[in-house]
Each structure stands twice: as structure tokens, then as C-alpha cells.
């Protein structure tokens, strides 16, 4: 069998490789109202990738790492947090943009991400770090995980260097949980507007794009943004531009890489 990819909601994915390894990326499961499973229901975990420390991306990393003894690839601030929570130093590999690593037999190349990463340490202090996107090199595909990045023109450089074939791009906001973030006013978009997300997918040269950063794709606001994303890709195709094929996954749904 080839690579299979399962979406859990927001930006949480499980990749099952052709030789049976299970990779989790940004495993926000237990507190996601749309995730079909909780962290202790996973079949197995061979590797965890964490793009940044936001609670809806860092998610259940600590609990999963402890339960499954899975190694974690992350930034320095997350490594310090996990060690402070009792995870052995040898179980965590800190890296940053362009420092490629091979962990659990999987090549992971962190790439530039325009976002932020901050978390509260167990002692109450705050730590900041460098957010990452990832290109995961697999036998039959190169998977790009956007890590909550905003759009920036060097996505074209990532395309030239790594030639990702399939990737997830945030097109909206997980509106069901956005209210958990206190502050003045309201969110109008996620890190990318639907048009920006379509442009990012084109710049990356993806053959297949998995729009994400939603809990339920049928939520009225998410559905509106997804429709705008599809419209932007359709308009680009009418102009004769190369565009990826988009697949909207529901939480729990699998995508088979062909």
C-alpha cells in the first residue's frame, strides 16, 4: 500500500507510510469537538511533528509522547517544555528552518513559517520560539504541512527546493474553538484568506491540496471560506494557470496518495 493521510480537524494529520509507520502532525485531538478519536485511541505512533506551540496545534503532544514513547520533532521552546514535563531529552529533537532531520527513519525538512509560537512553561514563565512548516519526504510523495503560516512569496522557493506534491493549507479559522482566544473585537480570517490560500497552493506547485484549519467543513463560516477557496482556484484555471486538485476532508476521513 502507498501513503495514507487522515485528517482529524484544524491542522491535525496522521500519515501512515507504505511500510506502516504512523506520523502525527500537530495532534490537537482531545479538545477538538470534531475529532473522531481521542489521543488514547490511536493505533500506534512512531513520530510526532509539532509546528508551533499554539494549543490547537501542540494539542496532546505531551500525553501522546508519554503514552506511545514516540519521538517528537519541534522547536526549542517546545522541547524545553516537554523536558520540564518529564519527557526524556533523548526523545525530543529540536530543530528549525532548514535543519533537516531523520527521526524514526523519516526525513523531515523544516521550512520557513510566518507565524508566532509562545507557550507558558510549567513554572509560569513564558517562552517563545520559531514556528515551522514541514516537508515530510516519503517514498511516494513529499507532504507539505503549512504550520499556520501566513502567505509569503518565498513559498515559491520552497517549491523550487523541495517540490512538495501534496500539502495542507489553512483557508479559514476553526470557528468552533476561536472563541477560546480572548481579546478585543473578532477574527475575520485565519492566517490566510481563502484567496491567499489558493495562491499559496499554486506557488508551492502542489498537485494535491488539502484545505484545512477548520473543525467542521459544513460550519457556515468554514463552508463560505472553502467555497471562496475553490472559486479562486477555478478562476486561476480559467486564466490558464496551473492549479492543484483540492480535496476537502471531514475529520476522520482518509486520503490515499496515488
C-alpha positions, 0 to 999 in steps of 0.5 A: 500500500502507498501513503495514507493521510487522515485528517482529524480537524484544524491542522491535525494529520496522521500519515501512515507510510507504505511500510506502516509507520504512523506520523502525527502532525500537530495532534490537537485531538482531545479538545477538538469537538470534531475529532473522531478519536481521542489521543488514547485511541490511536493505533500506534505512533512512531513520530510526532511533528509539532509546528508551533506551540499554539494549543490547537496545534501542540494539542496532546503532544505531551500525553501522546509522547508519554503514552506511545514513547514516540519521538517528537520533532519541534522547536526549542521552546517546545522541547524545553517544555516537554523536558520540564514535563518529564519527557526524556531529552533523548526523545525530543529533537529540536530543530528549525528552518532548514535543519533537516532531520531523520527521526524514526527513519523519516526525513523531515525538512523544516521550512520557513513559517510566518507565524508566532509560537509562545507557550507558558512553561510549567513554572509560569514563565513564558517562552517563545520560539520559531514556528515551522512548516514541514516537508515530510519526504516519503517514498511516494510523495513529499507532504507539505504541512503549512504550520499556520503560516501566513502567505509569503512569496518565498513559498515559491522557493520552497517549491523550487527546493523541495517540490512538495506534491501534496500539502495542507493549507489553512483557508479559514479559522476553526470557528468552533474553538476561536472563541477560546482566544480572548481579546478585543473585537473578532477574527475575520480570517485565519492566517490566510484568506481563502484567496491567499490560500489558493495562491499559496497552493499554486506557488508551492506547485502542489498537485494535491491540496488539502484545505484545512484549519477548520473543525467542521467543513459544513460550519457556515463560516468554514463552508463560505471560506472553502467555497471562496477557496475553490472559486479562486482556484477555478478562476486561476484555471480559467486564466490558464494557470496551473492549479492543484486538485483540492480535496476537502476532508471531514475529520476522520476521513482518509486520503490515499496518495496515488 
